[in-house]
Amino acid sequence: MASSGGTTKVIIIAFFANMGIAVSKFIGAYITGSASLLAEAVHSVVDSSNQLLLLLGNKMATRPASVRYPLGQGREGFFWAFIVAIMLFSLGGLFAIYEGVHKLSSHEPAGSPWVAIGILTFGLILESYSCWACWKEVKIQKGSQTLWRWFKRTTAAELLVIFTEDMAALFGLVIALISVALTMITGDPIYDAIGSILIGFLLVGVAILLAVEIKSLIVGEAPEVDVRPKLEALFSQHLPGAKVLHLIALQTGPSEVMMSCKFHPGSTKEVSGLVAGMNLVESNMKKEFPQLRWQFLEPDFEN
């Protein structure tokens, strides 16, 4: 499940790392005229802007429930994560492809390749640190799951975006380094242009992948953990013979879940006993699943 404190720390680390990388890349792109370096510079600026949007979404998602928003505004985090995916696609990916295509047609030579290599290496070091910090939080949250299953099932939209961006940035830096090195060795600027295009396609692919995953959270996705087995066990313990008839569990924010259940109360007939049992079920469910912000239990004597 989402860990708000850990995720916020990861976002802040990623923001400062990307700001430092972006400045160095723009200086390098200006000196060398490298398309790959310019594409990576724009990528870092987009990433930095994205992290500010994620912090905004994280803050807005914690607003309390109100008359207008009776279940709170937890999905704000999902919305801003989706905007980040769009920005990564348009400002990052499409620009890099455009810049690469432009360099292919202009055949402008890149100057001072050692400057570009030095700056890209510096960026790789900073990005690796950011990625390492993010990976530590991912490991905590994914537990024994495979990385791919965590990616498909996690509800921590901010961490999902940061981790994916960091991985894309690392691959992008490697592509840029190889492209600049090939241009330096051969003297042919076409490799630099191809590098920019490859970075663009990488970012577009990552953005589409992110958008698909976050869209499912916005539309309404079940929680990462199945609450039904524990609920049935508690019914059996506190309301003998009780049976779940209909259960809806919905993720209403990165770390908030709403659960609604209609159940047959079994052998419990008296109202006082039924209310006491329901209260015990709710309190124990909250202990087991702290993310359960909303619980609605409805007894129904019809099967």
Secondary structure, 3 states (H helix, E strand, C coil): CCCHHHHHHHHHHHHHHHHHHHHHHHHHHHHHCCHHHHHHHHHHHHHHHHHHHHHHHHHHCCCCCCCCCCCCCCCHHHHHHHHHHHHHHHHHHHHHHHHHHHHHHHCCCCCCHHHHHHHHHHHHHHHHHHHHHHHHHHHHHHCCCCHHHHHHHCCCHHHHHHHHHHHHHHHHHHHHHHHHHHHHHHCCCHHHHHHHHHHHHHHHHHHHHHHHHHHHHHHCCCCCCCCHHHHHHHHHHHCCCCEEEEEEEEEEECCEEEEEEEEECCCCCCHHHHHHHHHHHHHHHHHHCCCEEEEEEEECCCC
